[in-house]
Amino acid sequence: MAIFLKNIVNSVNESIRLYKKGKNPWPEGEEGLMVRDHQKMVGGKWDQIGRLQFEFMKKSGLKPEDILCDVACGSFRAGRFFISYLNPGNYLGIEKQQILVQEGKKKEIDPIIWSEKKPEIVISDCFEFDQFSKNPNFAIANSLFTHLSSQDIKLCLAKLFLKAAPGCKFFATYFKSDVKVFHIHKSHSSRRFQYTKSQMINFGEITGWEVEYIGDWKHPVNQVMVCYIKPGTAFSQKEHRSMGD
Ligand SMILES: C[S@@+](CC[C@H](N)C(=O)[O-])C[C@H]1O[C@@H](n2cnc3c(N)ncnc32)[C@H](O)[C@@H]1O
């Protein structure tokens, strides 16, 4: 009983704290770029978090012939490594802030690499994965679910599920909370959202994914990792294309 009451108190306190903190977020878009540069707008620690994602995905099996969707690619903190590594046309980036994509392309990626590797970029704030010409068999969303309401997380998962190839592995980071937090604000890139492990597992299961909990992956501000797997046989990308999908 005492633990139950303590959890309720913690849950209320944490909900109030994050509500107050989220009242005046940093501006997004062009206005945001006037007060912070494209590296700071995605959270800074530019090289550390960029490389962390790249090395993690390679360890998780990403090969140049795979098709990767970088969900909320921002200004290519990790995208610049993925674009160079993957075969032409195999990097799919989706992002809601066009200005971040423009800045990242201009300032972070060699134009020769960009024209050789032909990344596909979709600007969308409602997860329009159907605009990509290919079906990803890997996806990553670093530091996206940390800024989304539960409704938007489920929307992202449901829409990616429709586009993903069978066997697709979608790695997503989030802030882990021991108690359920009631988020009153809408999603925003500068607001913090946090969830329990069972909430994150549930979001995946109700949208069709199998869920493998990873937890700590050495993220410098303790975002933890969960992997959503689309059921079905993971074809090699060569086999998948020859099926005409
Ligand atoms: C903390 S940044 C992380 C960016 C990138 N994943 C990285 O690791 O550098 C969060 C990103 O999510 C993007 N974002 C937020 N909501 C989004 C949505 N509904 N659709 C696409 N991108 C979104 C923001 O614009 C921002 O670029």
The ligand as an SDF file (V2000), in Angstrom:
LIG
                    3D

 27 29  0  0  0  0  0  0  0  0999 V2000
   16.5070   15.7430  -30.7220 C   0  0  0  0  0  0  0  0  0  0  0  0
   16.2870   15.8480  -32.4400 S   0  0  0  0  0  0  0  0  0  0  0  0
   17.0830   14.3560  -32.9860 C   0  0  0  0  0  0  0  0  0  0  0  0
   17.4070   14.3550  -34.4620 C   0  0  0  0  0  0  0  0  0  0  0  0
   18.1730   13.1380  -34.9670 C   0  0  0  0  0  0  0  0  0  0  0  0
   17.4470   11.9260  -34.7910 N   0  0  0  0  0  0  0  0  0  0  0  0
   19.5080   13.0760  -34.2920 C   0  0  0  0  0  0  0  0  0  0  0  0
   19.7920   12.1400  -33.5330 O   0  0  0  0  0  0  0  0  0  0  0  0
   20.2880   13.9970  -34.5020 O   0  0  0  0  0  0  0  0  0  0  0  0
   14.5740   15.4890  -32.6630 C   0  0  0  0  0  0  0  0  0  0  0  0
   14.1380   15.6580  -34.1040 C   0  0  0  0  0  0  0  0  0  0  0  0
   12.8070   15.1650  -34.2490 O   0  0  0  0  0  0  0  0  0  0  0  0
   12.1730   15.9660  -35.2170 C   0  0  0  0  0  0  0  0  0  0  0  0
   10.7270   15.7230  -35.1180 N   0  0  0  0  0  0  0  0  0  0  0  0
    9.9210   15.9910  -34.0780 C   0  0  0  0  0  0  0  0  0  0  0  0
    8.6530   15.6160  -34.3580 N   0  0  0  0  0  0  0  0  0  0  0  0
    8.6730   15.0790  -35.6040 C   0  0  0  0  0  0  0  0  0  0  0  0
    7.6750   14.5120  -36.4560 C   0  0  0  0  0  0  0  0  0  0  0  0
    6.4000   14.4250  -36.0830 N   0  0  0  0  0  0  0  0  0  0  0  0
    8.0440   14.0650  -37.6680 N   0  0  0  0  0  0  0  0  0  0  0  0
    9.3420   14.1580  -38.0660 C   0  0  0  0  0  0  0  0  0  0  0  0
   10.3190   14.6900  -37.3100 N   0  0  0  0  0  0  0  0  0  0  0  0
   10.0030   15.1460  -36.0950 C   0  0  0  0  0  0  0  0  0  0  0  0
   12.6190   17.3540  -34.8390 C   0  0  0  0  0  0  0  0  0  0  0  0
   12.3490   18.2950  -35.8290 O   0  0  0  0  0  0  0  0  0  0  0  0
   14.0960   17.1060  -34.5720 C   0  0  0  0  0  0  0  0  0  0  0  0
   14.8540   17.2320  -35.7240 O   0  0  0  0  0  0  0  0  0  0  0  0
  1  2  1  0
  2  3  1  0
  2 10  1  0
  3  4  1  0
  4  5  1  0
  5  6  1  0
  5  7  1  0
  7  8  2  0
  7  9  1  0
 10 11  1  0
 11 12  1  0
 11 26  1  0
 12 13  1  0
 13 14  1  0
 13 24  1  0
 14 15  1  0
 14 23  1  0
 15 16  2  0
 16 17  1  0
 17 18  1  0
 17 23  2  0
 18 19  1  0
 18 20  2  0
 20 21  1  0
 21 22  2  0
 22 23  1  0
 24 25  1  0
 24 26  1  0
 26 27  1  0
M  CHG  2   2   1   9  -1
M  END
$$$$
